[in-house]
């Protein structure tokens, strides 16, 4: 190469790296917060990998094995450092540099320390030992193959051991500093769930579950249910709000919309409104702002999340008065009164096996209303409806689905199942910009829900309480016989008082106390009639329950988990490490037995996504806790008896010990390459699911 050509090459190389450096600096300045969080995530995972690989490195060095390279992250190599006779030698992006500029690696007995470009792992390269192939037989006393089987097992096992130790150490530090976690408190129970059948109620504190009694948090409840054997009873002790204790047994089962088996215990929330991506929209829809703390409902003080839920549930009105404590710019707080819009839930029962599970008013089921639609960004749906009038939108009242007029929630679910994969014709009542309601023909495409047997059309159902129109009357679970009112009839009067909504119906019926009262109705055809309601003859005359019309994002209820000293921190760290190691093994067992779907596995993309959210939204100690969990999990996975995992390599060495001679290089190569093929296939599978969950779920 001529001097001129070499000069031009160096100049172009300099221009390239200068431009790249300028772009990097610009991106850092423009997105300093995001890049800072990304850096913390990468440093955290780098530390976990470093600990694992350092275990191999340290024991190999102590055993007299030559370590050719020690890399954090995966190749291609970003930076390589090696000490040679001429001093420290640096290699920057050696695969991109020319041979003349970079030069071949000098023969050296020293280890080259590398940093790879892709932050998904790391490795230690021992003389004669290859992760992607068989152990090479090298005539060098410092090669991996020349060492005794015990020494080689110690080197391979060191990474796993170091991961376990590091997980325990991180947990110890976390509990010394203190971390806020959701406590083992029942925030609520799902109707018909194992928890409901066992009599658990909101506010109960779990004091023992599956034999564990110390340092319990809500994750113990989740893990105990998801990882229990099918049909196996899990013993649970709870302390009720009145101080009494009770011991029950729960059998986890699959609940609609959940990928795992559950007890049906809802995580407790606080009364503080959480941060949201669109605070102005939250304020417009609910009157609430992030940081508001709910202190009273309809003038009655509430102290717990379940008090708030119960007070809202029993309101049975279009809205409810909420008093919140709000921070002000000058410091301190002020009390703000707002009106929170409410909806009526279509049913309390998620399984919906019979019509008796439908929410009703004196056996009358109101029509269905669309409370929210997947992908409908407008709070009212009006603008979206104008843009795509042929599909469901927020605020629509469903007056026909398939061949069924005024379908109940149960009927709509049945017809949705029937039309899976086909176009479901529907008719809705939709208000225009002036509030005038008109019948509109729409359609939906029922699809099977991911990780579920349910077929859905992508909307949140509520009941149309604003109109006094009866979709159907039903026989209720409490034994109340259905009122003889035709489908689609409008209730026009209760006694001698005219009514126009179900709110009016409830108000007027309650005025009569336990006395019989006549309900007058009309049909569009002009048919009129009346029925007598015997109010005092049965219980649970009304099963509709009010819920906020728009989601109220509350922060999780948390309590401080902090050791009183180093001794207690060591005990807490030890128990937490053992718990997560056992959890990982049980999860693998459930995967192999088919009790847990592999769709629920999380790969690098999912872990990084979760890590970023933790770093961006939670205290740093929470990320340390998560890293300790990952370190314990990596320890288990790396010790699986599958080459090229560390456990698989140990199995090959034990086979060598039994046979008296190692497998041939060809046999080792077949085993290694087969293992890598399986791992890469699994990696592609979990990465695909991660991408779907992260970006499209």
Secondary structure by P-SEA (a helix, b strand, c coil): ccaaaaaaaaaaaaaaaaaaaaaaaaaaaacaaaaaaaaaaaaaaaaaaaaaaaaaaaaaaaacccccccccccccccbbbbbccccbbbbccccccccccccccccccbbbbbccccccbbbbbcccccccccccccccccccccccaaaaaaaaaaaaaaaaaaaaaaaaaaaaaccccccccccccccccccccccccccccccccccccccccaaaaaaaaaaccccbbbbbbbbccccbbbbbbbbbbbccccccccccbbbbbcccccccccaaaaaaccccccccccccccccccccaaaaaaaaaaccccbbbbbbbbbccccbbbbbbbbbbbbbbcccccccccccccccccccccccccccccccccccaaaaaaacccccccccccccccccccccaaaaaaaaaaaccbbbbbbbbbbccccbbbbbbbbbbbbbcccccccccbbbbbcccccccccccccccccccccccccccccccccccccccaaaaaaaaaaacccbbbbbbcccccccbbbbbcccccccccccccccccccccccbbbbbccccaaaaaaaaaaaaaaaaaaaaaaaaaaaaccccccccccaaaaaaaaaaaaacccaaaaaaaaaaaaaaaaaaaaccccccaaaaaaaaaaaaaacccccaaaaaaaaaaaaaaaaaaaaaaaaaaaaacccc
